[in-house]
Amino acid sequence: MAVTQPASVAPAAHEGILRRQALRESAARTYARSLPVVPVRARGLTIEGADGRRYLDCLSGAGTLALGHNHPVVLEAIKKVIDSGAPLHILDLATPVKDAFVTELYATLPPALAADARIQFCGPAGTDAVEAAIKLVRTATGRTGLLAFTGAYHGMTAGALAASGGAPEVSVARLPFPQEYRCPFGVGGAHGAELGARWTENLLDDPRSGVPAPAGMLLEPVQGEGGVLPAPDAWMRRMRAITRDRSIPLIADEIQTGVGRTGAFWAVEHSGIVPDVMVLSKAIGGSLPLAVIVYRSGLDSWRPGAHAGTFRGNQLAMAAGAATLAHVREHRLADRAAVLGARMRESLRGLAAAHPCVGDVRGRGLMIGVELVDPEGMGTAGGRAVPGSASGTVPGPRTETVAGAAGDDGGVRRPPPWPGLAAAVRRECLDRGLIIELGGRHSAVVRLLPPLTLTDEQAVAVLDRFADGLAAAERSVRQGMSGRDPGR
């Protein structure tokens, strides 16, 4: 598909900026490696790069931009604060801007939590809020342990990283997160989720399990970085009952799922549960850095100064956040995300007939994942090199057998994930003016996080470019595989 080009910008500027970034910035940079774009202007879904190209942005700042880039209500809110002469840095002092943000945030919370809630403003990033939540429940309970889940992602600071699925050292009790497509128990469906709940109960109730009573349970209602895995509603209710019955605070990480992203204002609303603590960031700042935790007042046993942060009083972020929260609520954008997201997932599932590499399409609202698989074992045989894979090699093929939903003896064989193809799809989509990102256990899940303001016409354009990119990547990878010496 041809991509419309705006008036050109000097290409030397684009290349020079990228070259200087590679020379100056650390080896830890991530998105910049796979998305060599230099944004100079943006509005809504669209980014214009210094190379003169326009891109449809389905990354949205990793889910931060609920209203897309530079939405008028956000810009107006920021401009109003700047023009008023209000202080921009106020630590944790009270201001009219802060009061308005808290009032709007409480109006969106599950009523049972809002009626008895306290709020703590943390450092500017979601990982800071996760650290605060862990510290809160440890202080309130007097315990130190923590329950977390396989595949989780909660941030990059020490405590948040330890609770994430890729932790280099295990310092929390790790529980199985339910998956429909790759069930850890090999059964799938409600049966797999039930087995996971029973495992959790046994772990907590067995005096010789090696897991003492924990300070809290930390979970994502939809695992984002873990591969866009929605937690089943019944399982969420079981986790709430298990923790309530054992006086274990339940912490819901809504950093990426919040503010309408999943088709409800907060993802916990799908299951009807009310957690003890909600961890909020990303979209609540209206594109600017802001992170808070909201929790039951009974947990508020901190002493003054027990948790702080120099930049926890970001007035511009609070103004932008209040405007974003109000706009999403008043325009019922969560409902819109539910309808449009379901339509997009159905269209993506339709690609599987022509592309067996589309193993699974899942998600909630406008949080969508497409797991790409290797049905013929072309990209993973013997651990050989895979074009586009992060490490250059991947393990040999591993299929999984998952029983049918009815519990019959005939299992369904799941082909292995194909990270090389996923990386190729990302490149081909970028060439077609579509920005996407990858996730999942093996970086084989294409993730789509478009803004909640996405129009029907834009959704069609996104799907068309993805379909084109998928077809081109599949041809390219297969041609590369067919030309490879099988003896190497």
ZAMARPA-209095 format. One record per residue (C-alpha): x, y, z. Coordinates in steps of 0.5 Angstrom, whole numbers, plus 500, padded with zeros to 3 digits. Example, Ala and Ser with C-alpha at 12.3 -4.5 7.8 and 13.67 -1.06 7.14 Angstrom:
525491516;527498514;
//
This chain:
500500500;503507498;504512504;502519503;508523504;508530507;513536504;520533505;525535511;532535509;534527510;541529512;538532519;534525520;540521519;545525523;540525529;540518529;547517528;548522534;543518538;547511537;554514538;551518545;546514548;547508552;546501550;540500554;536504549;530500546;525503542;530507538;533500536;527497532;524504530;529509527;524514527;525522529;518525530;518532529;510533529;504529531;497529532;492524534;494517531;499521526;507522527;511526522;518524522;524528520;525524514;518527511;514521512;508520516;506514521;500511524;502510531;499504534;505504540;502510543;507511548;507504550;499506552;500512555;497517550;489515551;487521546;493520542;498526540;497533542;489532543;486539544;483538551;490536553;494542550;489547552;489544560;497545559;496552556;491554562;496552567;502556564;498562562;495562570;502563573;501557577;507554580;510548576;514545582;510544589;513537592;506535595;503541597;496542595;494546589;487547585;490543580;492538584;485538587;481538581;486532578;484528585;477529584;476527577;480521578;476519584;470520580;472514575;474509581;470503583;465506587;467502593;474504593;473511592;469511598;474509602;481511598;487514600;492517594;499517594;503521589;509517587;515519583;514520575;514513573;509507573;515503576;516508582;508507584;509499584;515500589;510505593;505499593;510494595;512498601;505500603;503493604;509491607;508496612;501495613;502488614;508487617;510482612;515482607;514476602;510478595;506474590;507475583;505472576;509468571;510473565;509479569;512486568;511491573;517496571;525496572;527499579;529493584;522491587;518492581;523488577;524483582;516482581;516481574;517475570;524476567;527477574;534475574;533473582;527470585;525474591;518473590;513467590;511466583;504463581;502461574;498466570;492463566;493463558;488460553;493459548;499456551;496454558;501452563;497446565;496444558;489444558;486451557;480454558;476455565;479448567;486451566;485457570;481453575;488449576;492455577;487458582;487451586;495451586;495458589;490456594;495450596;501454596;498459601;495454605;500448606;504449612;510446608;510450602;516454603;511460602;509464608;504469609;505474604;505482604;500482598;499479591;501484585;497482578;496485572;488484569;491484562;499482562;501487556;509486556;507479557;504478551;497481551;494476556;487478559;486475566;479471566;474474570;472468574;479467575;480475577;474473582;478467585;484471586;480477590;476471594;483468596;486474598;481477602;480470606;487470608;488478609;492479603;492485600;491485593;494490588;492491581;497494576;493498572;499502569;497500562;490497562;487504565;483510563;479506558;484502554;481495555;474497554;472499561;475505565;479500569;480493567;478490574;471493572;470487567;470482573;467486578;472486583;475491588;482491589;486494596;491498592;491500585;497502581;496508576;501511571;501512563;495515561;493518567;498524566;495526559;502524556;506527561;510523567;505522573;504516577;500514584;497509588;490509590;488504596;484503602;484507608;486501612;492500609;495507611;499506616;505510613;509515618;510522615;516522610;515514609;515515602;516521598;519523591;522530589;517530582;511528585;507535584;508535577;502541576;502540568;501533568;496533573;492538569;493534563;491528566;485531569;483533562;484526559;480523565;474527564;474527556;475519556;469519561;464524558;465521551;465514553;471512550;472506554;465503551;468506544;474502545;470495547;466496540;472498536;477493539;472487538;471489531;479489529;480483533;475479529;478482522;485480525;483473526;480473519;488473516;489466519;486463513;491465509;496466514;497460518;503464522;497467525;497463531;492467536;489474536;487476543;486482548;481487550;478493548;484497544;489493547;491487542;496482541;497477535;501471536;506469530;507462530;512457526;507452524;512448519;518449524;522453519;524458523;526454529;529448527;535446531;536453534;539455527;539463526;533466525;532473521;530478525;531475532;534479538;539474539;540471532;538464535;532461538;531454541;529448537;521447536;517446541;510444540;505444546;499440547;492443550;486439551;480441548;475446552;470440553;476437557;476431551;482427550;484430544;489435545;491441540;498442538;500449539;506451534;512454537;512462537;516465531;520471534;524472527;517473523;515478528;521482528;520482520;513484521;515490525;520492520;515491514;510495517;514501519;516501511;509502510;508507515;505503521;508503528;507497532;511493538;513486540;512483546;510476549;515471552;519470546;517477543;513473538;507477539;505484535;502489540;497494538;495500542;492505538;489511542;482511544;480516539;481512533;476513528;473507523;477509517;483509521;482502524;481500517;488503515;492500521;489493519;490494511;498496513;498490518;496485513;500488507;506488512;505481515;504478507;511481506;514479512;512472511;515472504;521475506;522470511;520464507;525466502;531467506;529460509;529457503;536459501;539457507;544451507;540446511;547443513;549449517;
//
